[in-house]
Amino acid sequence: MDYQKDYRVAADVGGTFTDVVTFNEETGQSYYGKTLTTPNSLVEGIITGVDKSGTQIGDTKLFLHGTTVAINILLERDGAKTALITTQGFRDIYEIGRINRPDAYNLHFQKHQPLISRSLRFEVAERMAANGEILIPLNENSLVNLAVELKKLGVQAVAILFLHSYANPQHELRAKEILEGECPSMFVTASHELSNEYREYERTSTVAANAYIGPRVKTYLSEIDDRLAQENFQGKFYIVQSTGGLSDISHAQRECIKMLESGPAAGVIGTQALCQRLLINNAIAFDMGGTTAKAGVVLDGEVVMAGDIMIGGYAQGLPIMIPLIDIQEVGTGGGSIARVEVGGGLRVGPKSSGAMPGPVCYSLGGEEITVTDANLILGRIASNRFLGGEMLLDLPKSTKILRETIADPLGISETTAADGIIQIAVTTMSHVVRRVTTERGLDAGDFSMVAYGGAGPLHACLVARELRIPRVIIPPSPGHFSAYGMLMADLRRDFVQTWFKPLAKVNFEEIEKIYASMESNGIHALEGDIKESADIVLRRGADMRYMGQEHSVKVDLPIELFKTHDLKGIKRQFDEMHLKRYAFNAPNEPVDIVSLHSSVIGILQKPPSLKLPSQPSNDISSALIEMRKVYFSESGGYTEIPVYSRNLLPSGSKIKGPVLIEEYASTTVVPPGDDVLVNEYGDLIIDIYRGV
């Protein structure tokens, strides 16, 4: 490889595998590396993946990184010893929450458990009014005394939440200044830095989570930065945010919570780019890796965003209030463990074997059957060509453990047990797709599904059949697609400001000042990386609701509406969005604005879409690897079917299922009745059999 510092590297660290894509800007070629994630030192897995892609870190000008480290710390409750400082009288708002009781008759219902114990929540005399007026000045002496106590308690991180700081952050700014001066080694974060929206409980939960994960995430990013320096890296280091945009390391280390959906968000951005290339308006992004399955949506060409997320689920989860891509996930991946529970029920996930010890067939110490083992037993994975032959899989061992732990206890054959594991996994994954479509008022049958991740193509057609999705698209190199999506991402800063106002009483000069302030902050944050003003794009939106409603809907608003002072146009945009989300609207009802949104996007150069070399014919015989017996329940047993090498299939190839299409980091399973077309870009376009 000719090193001319024209390379960009994207590294996606998942629970099981670390994926690396290197893009050469001069030639337009991409190179891939995949390695098992190294839990004890994640940076080592990244460097190994870069080496396997045939690239040297010192010869790269851009390093992009997505990771699950932030969400994992929250889910595993393995963060820093954290204190919360709040307005006097509001110490318990974090524990009281919203008094949600989603399961009214469940006698065993458990409330959410705060990340910060009550003994580490402290009150300070101060009070700000909802309009930003100071009612009670901040007691600075009490903060100085409190800092001494925090050091004695061994606190590592501090979250600051003062009432109505979204209207006036003066007290939070001063409190942070004092604490950082008195406790320079502590991670200190204030709520207004993360969210300028109302709802005290949600803001408390968000800033508490940021403090809780802050020290570990900051250290992790510093370790990568230091290791890059050791490798003579002199380019730019960016982190993928939950919005799908990129952030520099300094912002990411302060606003760690914005990395929650870092890796999965990149996959949805990659899906949006694929939709633009194929002229598709609506698509479901379906990502199945080794640990989880995730789903997001591209609607009318735009990624569907959300303003909050519940970490741990609606019933017992903790809310995080930040702008992010609307991604839902479930603990079902290739490494998800299957087991027989008390009473004789078969369950799959959410517990995962992870990278170590991994599935039984990896022969790394795993003794529990996983979804990957089931696919191997059914013939859907080649034991001698996994990861291009780099890792040999142990089929006899998987079969033996499956028989002993699943098949014999249930009194069924190994084949039936393996097929049952796959069916349960598929049903579970279909639920996560429903959560981003049906539960959002969308019909999954109106969408194509873009499937990726190492295990996505193995199961995508089965999930599509479950939901009556007509078409599945498998992009080139699906096992690296989230990393590829990072190369399609742009620099981005998102701002939200609560601003209650009836739409009919909006003063455009006043609203323009608020947007201009947010946009100015965003442009200032990006101007060091984006030299040309023409490469910065501004987008506006607002949270709106019909007068008398409690919850709002986020609406994207074209800037032209503000230039022309078009109130009717803004109302029309809201009515249309409300109709999409809830299947009804009320055009004659008055509307309130709740919050204003601004996104400042710095456009980066994208890798081009390369077409397959032209072929004189569509003869696919040269791509045939072997004939293999594969189990399909539709066929009533094992059927000998062709296995093709994806890299050798020419553009225009048409194949009828059942068939397997293998590539370096994934295998596409096409069941009986489905049809495959290889398009000019190398995408596999699969039309799903929908019955009579």
N, C-alpha and C positions, 0 to 999 in steps of 0.2 A: 504494500500500500504506500502511496506517495504522500508523505506528511507535509502539508503546506499550510497548516493552521486554518484549514477551511472546514473543520469538522465541528458538528454539534453532537453532544452526547445527552441522551435522555435515559434516566435510570428510575425504574419503578420497583420499589421494595414491597413485596407482598408477604403474607403470612407463611407461604411455602416456597415460592420462587422469587428471585430477583431478576428482572428483565432489563436488558440494555439495548437501545437502538442508537447507532452512530450514523449520522447523515453527513455526506460529503457535499458541501454546497457547490463545488466546482463541477463535479460529475453528475450530481443528482442521485447517486447510488446510496443505498442504506446497507448497513451491516448489523448483525444481530448477535447477542450473547445472552445466555440464560444459565443460571446457576441456582442451586439450593440456597435459600436465605440462611444467613448465619446469625441466629438469634443473639448469641453472646457478643457479637461485634458486627453490627449490620454493615458498617463501612467496608469490611473485608469482602463481603458478598458483592458489594457494588464494584470494588476494584477488580475482583475476579471476573465479573460480568463484562466490564470494559475490556479487560485483557482478552476474553474469549471472542469479543467482537472484532479483534484484530486492530485495536486502536490504542494509542498512548494518550493518557490524560494531558500531558504537556503539550500535545499537538492539537488541543481543542480550544475553541474560542468561546464556547457556550456550554455550560453544564446545567441541565434541567433535572429536577429531582421531585419525585412524588413518593409518598410514604404513608403507611398506616400506623406509624408510631404514636401519633397523637390520639387517635381513636382507641388504640389498644390500651394505652395507659388509663383512659377513662373506663373502658369496659372491664379491665382487670383490677381497677381500684388500686393502682400501684404508683400513685403520684407522690408529690412532696407533702410534708407536714405544713398545712396551710392555715392561715388566720384570716378572718373576715372582719373588716372595720366598717361600721355602718352608722347611720343617723340614730341618735338616741331615741329609743322606743321602738326600733324596728329590727331588733336582734333576731327575732324568730320568724321573720318573713320568709327566710330561706327554707325553714322546716314546714311552715304552715302551707306554703304553696298555693294551689288553686282549689284545694279540697275536692279534687276530681275523684269520683267513685265510678269508674267505667263498668264495673261488674257489681251492680247494686246488691245482689243476693249471695255474693261469695263471702262466706264467713271467715275464710282464710286469707282475705285480701290484705296485702302488705303495702303500706305507703312507700313513696320514694325515700331513699336514704341519702341525705346530703353528703357531699364530699368533705365538708368541714363540720366537725363535732361542735356542739353548743358551747363547750368549754373554751373553744378557740374563736368564738364570735364576740366582738367587743363593740360597745357603743361609744360614740363621741358626740358631745353637745355641738350641734350646728343645725340649721334648717334653711332650706331654699324653697321658695314658693314655686308653683307650677309655671308662673310667668318669668321665672329667673330672678325674682327679687329676693334679696337676703333678708330673712326674718330673724335668724339667730346667727351671729358670727361664729366662725369656727374656733373652737377652744384649742389653740395650738399647744399650750402647755401640757394638756392631757395627752396629746399625741406624742410629745417628747417622753413623758413618763411611760406611756404604753410601749414605746419602742424598746425601753429597758426591759420590760416584762417579756416582750416577744423574744428577745435574745436569750433570756433565762430559760424560756420554754423550748428553745431549740427550733423555733419556727423557721422554715426555709423560704416560704412565699407568703405574700400578703395581697388580699383582694380588697379593694376599696369601693364601696357602694354608698353614695349619699343620695338622699331623696331629691328627685327632679334635677339631677346633674345634667340630664339631656338638654335642659333649658339654660343652664348656667353651670359650667364645669369648674368654676373658680375654686370652690372648696376642695374638690377632688384633686385638682392640680397642686394646690398648696399642701394638702395632706401627703401626696406622693413625694413632693419635694422634701418635706420634713423627714419622712420615713427613709427615703434613699440616702439622705444625709446622715441619719443616725444609724442606719443598718445597711451599709453599702454592699454587703454580700447577699442580701435578700433579693428575691425576685418580687418586684412591686408592680401591680397593675391596677388601673382605675377603670370603672365601668364605661365612662364616656369615650374612652379610647377604642372600645370595641363596638358599642352600640349607643346611638343617640335617639333611641326610641323610648316611648313610655312603657309601662308595665314593670314595676319594681321587682317582682319575683323573678321574671325571666331575665332581667338585667343582672340580678344578684347571682342567679344560677350560671349565667354566661361568664361573668368576671371571676366567680369562684373556680369554674372549670379551667379558665385560662391560667389562673395562679397555680392550680393543682398540677397541671401538666407542664407549666412553664420551665422550671429548673431542668427537668429531664430533656425536654425538647430543645431547649437552648444549648444544653451540653452536647446533645446528639448532633445538632447542626454545626456546632463549633468543631466537633471531632471530624466531620466530613470536610469542613473548610480547611482545617489544619492538614488533613491527609491530602487534599487536593494541592495545597501549597508544597507539601513534601514531594508530590509527583510533578512539580514544576508547572502547575496550572496557573496561567496568567489571564484567563478570560473572565467572563461573567458567570456568577453562580445564582440561579433562580430557583425558587421553590414554587410548586404548583399549589394554588389555593383551592378552597372548596367551590369557588365560583368558576373554576376552570382557567382562571387567569394566573399570571406569574407574578411573584413578588421577590424583591431582593432579600438577602439573608437577614439584614438588620430589622426590617419590618416583620419578617417571619418569626424572629426570635422574641419580639415583643408581643405580637398578636398570634400566639401559637394556636389558639383555638380555631383560627381561620384555615388551618391545615387539616381539619377533621376528615374531609372526604377528598384528600389530595390526589391519591392514585385513581380512584373511581371517577372523579371529575374529569380527568384527562381522557378517559375512555369515551365519555359522552361528547367531549369536544372533538375527538377523532370521528365519532359517529356523525356529528354535524358536518364535518368536512367531507365525509363520504357522501352524505345526502346531497351536498352542493354539487359534488362531482357527478352523481347519478341523476340529478334533477328530481330528488324525492323530497316531498314536503314533510311527511310524517313518518317517524321511525322510533322504535323502541330499542334502546341500547341495552343489550343483555351481556353481562360480564360474569363468567364463572371461572374462578381460579381454583387454587388448592384449598382455600379455607372458607370462602364465602361466595355467594352469588349476588350480584347487584343489578339494578335496573334503573334507567332514567329515560327521559322522553325528549325527542325533538318534535315540536309541533309548529306547523307552518314555517318550517325552516329555522326556528329559533329554539334554543335550549330552554326547557321549562325550569324556572328558578323557584326558590322558596325563601321565606324570610326567617325560618326557624326549623329546628329539628329536635326530636325527642331521643336522647341517648338512652337506650335501654328499653325502648318501647313506650307506647302511650300510657299503659296502666301504671308502671312504676318508674318510668324514665325521668331524666332531668332535662329541662328545656335549654337549648342553646339558641340565642337570638342573633344570628348573623346572616347576611346574604349568602346563599349557596345554591348549587344545582340541586334540584329535587331528586335525590337518589334514595332508593330504599334497598335494604339488603337483608339477607337471611343467612344463617350459619350452615349453608350447604355448599360444599365444594368437593373437589376431587379427594381431599383428605378427610372428609367427614366420616366419622366412625359409625358403623352399623352395629346394633346390639339387640339382643332379645331381653325385653324388660319383664318384670314380675307380672304374671298373668298371661305371658306368651305373646305379647305384642312386639312387632319388629319396628325399631326406631332408627332413623338416620340423622346424625347431627344433633344439636349444633356443635358438640365437641369435635375437635379436629386433631388429627395426628400431627399437623404442621409439617415443618421441614425436618425436624428431628423429634421422634424417630421416623415419621413418615408412614405411608402405607406399608402393609406387610411385604408387598412385592418389591419394595425398594431394598430390602435386606439390610436396613440400617438399625434394626432393633425393634421395629413396630410389630406388635402382636395382636392388633385389633383390625378387623376387616373394614375397609373403606370403600367409597364409591369407585375409586381408581381400581382397586382389586376386583370389584364386580365387573367393571368394563373389560378388564384383562381376561377374566374367566369366560365372559360371553364372546370373546374373540374380537372385540372392537379396538383393542390396542395391541400392537405387535410387541412381543416381549423382547425382540432383538433389535428394534429400531426406535425405541423410546429416546427422545431428544437426539434424533439422528444416529442412534446406536451408542451414544455416550454412556447411557445407563441401561444395563441389562436387568430385565424384570423377572422375578422368580414366580412363574405360574404354578408349579407344583406346591410351593409353600402357601400361596394364596388359597389354592383349592383346599388344601389340608386344613388350614385355620378356618376357612368358611364352613367346611363340613362339621368341624368340631364345635364351633361357637354359634353357628346360625342354623345350618341345614338339619343336623341331627336333633338339636333341641326342639325344632319346630316340626320334625317328622316329614321333611320335604327334601327334594334333590338339590344338589349344589346349583344346578342351572336355575331352578325355580327360585332359590334363595337369592341368587345374584340378580335375576330379573326383578324380583320384588324390591331389592335395594334401589335399583335404578328407577322403578316406578314411583316409589315413595319420594326419592330425591326430586324427580320431575314434578310431582304434584306440589311439593313444598316450594320449588322454584317458581311454579306458575303463580303462586300466591303473591310473590314479590312483584311480578309483572302486573298483576291485578291492582296492587297498591298504587302504582304510578299511572294506571290507566282507568280502570273501572271506578276506583274510589276517587278519582279526580273528574268523574263525569265523562270519561273518554271510552270509546269502544275499541278494545284491542284488535278487533277484526278489521279496523280501518287503517292499521299500521303495518309496515314491514318491520321485521326484527333483524337488527344487526347484531350478530353473535360473535363474541371474541373471548379472550382469556384462554388458557391452555385447555380447559375442560368445556368451554362454551360450545364449540362445534360438535362435541360428542353428544350433547343433549338438546341442542337448539330445536331440531326438527320435532322432537317429542314434546317439548314445551309448547311449540307453535301449534301442534295438533290439539293439545289440551285446551288452548285458548282460541282455536279456530283463526289463527293468524295465517294469512294466505301465502306469505313469502318470507323466506329467511335469506339473509345475505351474509356470507362469510368473507371478510376482507382478507387481503394477502397478509401473511404472518400474523394470524389472530392471537397467537400466544404472546406477541409483543405489542398488541394494538394500543394498550393504555400508555405505554412508553412512547409509541408513535404519536399518540394524541398530544403529548407534551410538545412535540415539535410543531404542532398546529396551533398551539396556544399563543396568546398575546399577553403583554404586560397589562395589569388591570388594577384599578383602585375603585372600591365601591363605598358609597357614603349614603347614610340614611339620617334624616332629621325629622323628628315628630313636629307636626304643624297642623293643629286642629283648625279647620276653617270650612264653613259651608261653601260648596263650589260656587253658588250664586253670588257670594260676597268676596270672591277672590280678587285681589288687587295684583295685577300682573307686574307692576314695578316692585312690589314687596316680594312676590314669589321669585322674581328674577334675581333679586339680591341673594336669596338663600341658595338657589341653584348655582349662581356665579361664585359664591364662597366655596361651596363643595368642589366645583369644577376647578377653581384656582388651586385648591389644596392638592387635587389629583394631578393636575398638570405639573405643579411644582415637584411632586414626588417622582414623576416620570421623566422630567426634562434632562436628568443626567444620563438616561439610557436611550431616550428618543430625541434625536437631534432636529428632525424636521417637524414643524407644527402640523403639516399636512398628514403626518402619520399618527396623529392623535385624534381619536373619535370620541365624541360625547354622546351619551345616551341618558334619557330622563324617564322617570316613571313616578308613580304615586300609589300609596295604599289608599283605597277609597271604599266607601260603603254607603248603602242607602240610609237615609236619616232614620235613626232608631235602632239600627243593627248594632251588634256588639263586635263582630269580626269583620275584617276588611279583606279586599281582594287587591293584589298587586297588579297594576296596569302599566304597560309600556306606553309612553306618550311621545310621539314624534315631536322634535324640536320646532317644526313648522307651526304647530298649534300655539306655541308660546309667542312666536314671532308675529302671528296674526291675531293674537289675543282671542283665540277661538274657544270659548267656554262650551259651546254646543258640541264641538269636535271632541273635547275632553270627555264630556258626558257620554257621547256616543261610543268612545273607546271603552269606557267602563261598562256600559250596558252590554256591549258585545262580549267582553271578557266574562261578565257575570253569567251570560247565557251559556258560554262554553263550559264554565266550571259547574254550574248548578242546573242547567237546562231550563232556566227561566230568567226573566229580567223584568224590570218595571220602568220603562222609559219615561213615564210621567211623574215618577217619584223624585223628590229632591235628594241630593247626594252630598256627603261630607268628604273632605280630604282629611286623612289621618296623618300620613307621613309622606315626605318627599324623598325620592331615590335619585341618585346620580351615579353613573358609571363612567369612568375615564379610562379609555383603552388605548394603549400604545401598540400599534400594529407592527409585528415582526415579519420578516421574510419567511415564507412557508416552503416546505419541500414540494417540488412539482409532482403531479400525478403521472407516473410513467406507464406507458402502454406496453403490452406484451409484444415481442418481436413478431412480425408478420410470418405466417406459415403458408406454405404452398397448398396444404390441405388440412382438413380437420381430423386426420387419422390419429386416433389415440392409442393405437396398439403399442407404440414405443413407450408409452407412459405406464403400461401395466407392470406392476411389481410381482403379483402372485394372485392365485385364487385361494381364498381362505374360507373356512367354515365359521360363520357368524350366526349367533342366535338372535332371532326376531320373533316376538310373540305373535305378530301378524301372520308369520309363515308357519307357525305351529312347531318351530324347532330350529335346529341349525341348518343353514343353507349355505352352499358354496357360492361365494360372490367375488367379483373382481376387486382388487385393491390397486388404486392408481397413485402415482407420484404427482402431487399437485404441480411441482415445478416443471414437469414435462408435458402438462396438458396445454395444448395451444388454444388461443382465443377462438371462440365460436364452438368449442367442444360441447356436445350435448350428450348427457348420460342419464339413463333411467335407473332408479333405485330398485333393489338394494345395491349399495356400493359404498366402499370406504375410500376416502381421499386423504392420503397421508402427506405430512410435511414435517419440517424440523421440530416444531414445538407443539404440534396439535394433530388431531385426526378428526375429519368431518364424517359423521355417520349419516348416511342418507337411507332412510327406511324404505321398504317396498311401497311403490306408488308415487313417490316423490320424483321430480325431474330436476336435473342440474344443468345449468348453462354457465360456461366460463366466458365472462364478458371481456372486452378489449383491455381492461385494466387488471385482469386476473382475479376479479371478485367471483366467488361462487354464488350464483343466483339460483336459489332452490324454491321451486313452486311446490307447495305443500298439498298433498292429496287430502281433499275435504269430504270424501265419501260421495254417495249417490245423492 
